[in-house]
Amino acid sequence: MKNMLYSIRALSSVHCGVGQGTNDIDLPTARHAVSGHPLIPGSSLKGVLKDEFTNENGKYYKAQYIDKVRALFGGNPSDKESFASAVSVGDANLVALPARSNYGTFAYLTSTYTLQMFKELCLRRGNKNCPAIPNFGLDDPANGHYKVAVCEGSAVVKPNSDEVFLEELDLKVDKSLQGLCDQWADVLAKEFFEDEEGRTLFKKRFAIVDDNALNFLAETSLPVDAHIAIDDNTGCVKDGALWYEETMPPETLLAGMISVDRSFMPDCKDLADDLALLISEQKSLYCQIGGKATTGKGFVVMHVAE
């Protein structure tokens, strides 16, 4: 089996719903069952990938690719023979959440937990050279300020100070962790940005915080949009037609694992390496994920690498 790490950067708001909510948000976004962080389900991603490979106007709708594509995504119920898909797509879990900043506009905010999850993905891929996970705590238990690690020349730090203001949080810069933050910024920048300008801007806005700080923002800072439906006859809002929809904001960074097995298609004997190459050769996949596509939601760029 071949394991490949994929990364996703949101270009617009993304809504991968879970049906009707039980609180004030009628349509919440999908979240990790343990951490509560927003995510993109693997089932949504696999459908998007299949659509990309089976699109009649795409590069893979050619005779030499037909058997490989069918082997990747399995036989349909209408096929004369059914067989299992060779590809398994894991959920895209949160790596960095954009948080509004008083300085530098916004920060790519990650935590010890999200870095640990990303490090485990790298280990599954075979990369054992990730930096160490930073250890955070309260700067001063008396005033409750959390620490934050930023890169050299960070744009989110208040000038001539050691303070960072993100949403409702006032954070103190831990200068002893700057080197570790620089290392992690280099690792993540290569996974999520292809151009050097994008990587440089990312590093200036990259910040690492304690898990509790990121959990607070993941719970309270995701955009919630109000929607209504208009009655064509009266021109007013229909009775009961007001609902609230939660989304992941643009610039959210997520990552997951794609595993490719050998072909289970009787007429195709390709091994995992052959089928994995078909996916990894797509350098940048610009696609739409989740619901509300007609209102501009769900546009992302996806990178897959061995």
Long-range contacts (C-beta under 8 A, 24 or more apart in sequence): 1-259, 1-260, 1-261, 1-272, 2-259, 2-260, 2-261, 2-272, 2-273, 2-275, 2-276, 2-306, 3-124, 3-125, 3-126, 3-257, 3-258, 3-259, 4-125, 4-257, 4-258, 4-259, 4-260, 4-276, 4-279, 4-280, 4-304, 4-305, 4-306, 5-121, 5-122, 5-124, 5-125, 5-191, 5-255, 5-256, 5-257, 5-258, 5-304, 5-305, 6-92, 6-255, 6-256, 6-257, 6-258, 6-302, 6-303, 6-304, 6-305, 7-95, 7-191, 7-192, 7-253, 7-254, 7-255, 7-302, 7-303, 8-40, 8-92, 8-253, 8-254, 8-255, 8-256, 8-289, 8-300, 8-301, 8-302, 9-192, 9-193, 9-251, 9-252, 9-253, 9-300, 9-301, 10-248, 10-249, 10-250, 10-251, 10-252, 10-253, 10-254, 10-299, 10-300, 11-250, 11-286, 11-299, 11-300, 11-301, 12-250, 12-296, 12-297, 12-298, 12-299, 12-300, 13-223, 13-225, 13-247, 13-248, 13-249, 13-250, 13-296, 13-297, 13-298, 14-40, 14-247, 14-248, 14-252, 14-289, 14-290, 14-297, 14-298, 14-300, 15-245, 15-246, 15-247, 15-248, 15-290, 15-291, 15-292, 15-297, 15-298, 16-40, 16-41, 16-44, 16-248, 16-289, 16-290, 16-291, 17-245, 17-290, 17-291, 21-246, 24-244, 25-224, 25-244, 25-245, 25-246, 26-243, 26-244, 26-245, 27-243, 27-244, 27-245, 27-246, 28-246, 29-222, 29-246, 29-247, 29-248, 32-91, 32-93, 32-94, 35-94, 35-113, 35-215, 36-215, 36-218, 36-219, 37-93, 37-94, 37-97, 37-114, 37-214, 37-215, 37-218, 38-94, 38-97, 38-218, 38-222, 38-248, 38-252, 39-91, 39-92, 39-93, 39-94, 39-254, 40-91, 40-92, 40-254, 40-256, 40-289, 40-290, 41-91, 42-88, 42-89, 42-90, 42-91, 42-92, 42-256, 43-89, 44-289, 44-290, 45-89, 45-92, 45-256, 45-289, 45-302, 46-73, 46-87, 46-89, 48-287, 48-288, 48-289, 49-73, 49-87, 49-89, 49-279, 49-285, 52-282, 52-285, 52-287, 53-278, 60-278, 65-278, 67-265, 67-267, 67-268, 67-270, 68-263, 68-268, 68-270, 68-274, 68-275, 68-278, 69-278, 70-265, 70-268, 71-263, 71-264, 71-265, 71-268, 71-270, 71-275, 72-260, 72-275, 72-278, 72-279, 74-264, 75-265, 81-266, 83-264, 83-265, 83-266, 84-264, 85-264, 86-260, 86-261, 86-262, 86-263, 86-264, 86-265, 86-272, 86-275, 87-258, 87-259, 87-260, 87-261, 87-275, 87-279, 88-258, 88-259, 88-260, 88-261, 89-256, 89-258, 90-256, 90-257, 90-258, 90-259, 91-256, 92-254, 92-255, 92-256, 93-117, 93-254, 93-255, 93-256, 94-218, 94-252, 94-253, 94-254, 95-188, 95-192, 95-253, 95-254, 95-255, 96-188, 96-206, 96-252, 96-253, 97-214, 97-217, 97-218, 97-221, 97-249, 97-252, 97-253, 98-249, 98-250, 98-251, 98-252, 99-166, 99-167, 99-217, 99-221, 100-166, 100-167, 100-221, 101-156, 101-164, 101-165, 101-166, 101-205, 102-158, 102-165, 102-166, 103-155, 103-156, 103-157, 103-158, 103-159, 103-164, 103-165, 104-154, 104-155, 104-156, 104-157, 104-204, 104-205, 105-155, 105-205, 106-156, 106-205, 106-251, 107-156, 107-164, 107-166, 107-205, 107-206, 107-207, 108-202, 108-205, 108-206, 108-207, 108-251, 108-253, 109-166, 109-207, 109-208, 109-209, 109-213, 109-214, 109-217, 110-184, 110-188, 110-206, 110-207, 110-208, 110-209, 110-214, 111-208, 111-209, 111-210, 111-211, 111-213, 111-214, 111-215, 112-136, 112-208, 112-210, 112-211, 113-211, 113-214, 114-214, 115-184, 115-208, 118-188, 118-255, 121-255, 121-256, 121-257, 124-257, 125-257, 125-306, 130-187, 131-180, 131-183, 131-184, 131-187, 132-180, 134-177, 134-180, 134-181, 134-208, 136-174, 136-208, 136-209, 136-210, 136-211, 137-210, 139-172, 139-174, 140-172, 145-170, 145-171, 145-172, 146-171, 146-172, 146-209, 146-210, 146-212, 146-213, 147-171, 147-172, 147-173, 147-174, 147-177, 147-209, 147-210, 148-172, 148-173, 148-174, 148-207, 148-208, 148-209, 148-213, 149-173, 149-174, 149-177, 149-178, 149-180, 149-181, 149-207, 149-208, 149-209, 150-178, 150-181, 150-206, 150-207, 150-208, 151-178, 151-181, 151-182, 151-185, 151-203, 151-204, 151-206, 152-178, 152-182, 153-204, 154-204, 154-205, 154-206, 154-207, 155-204, 155-205, 156-204, 156-205, 156-207, 164-207, 166-207, 166-217, 167-217, 167-220, 167-221, 168-216, 168-220, 169-213, 169-216, 169-217, 171-209, 171-213, 177-208, 180-208, 181-206, 181-207, 181-208, 184-208, 188-253, 191-255, 191-303, 191-305, 192-253, 192-303, 194-283, 194-284, 194-303, 222-246, 222-247, 222-248, 222-249, 223-247, 223-249, 245-292, 247-297, 258-304, 276-306, 279-304, 280-304, 280-305, 280-306
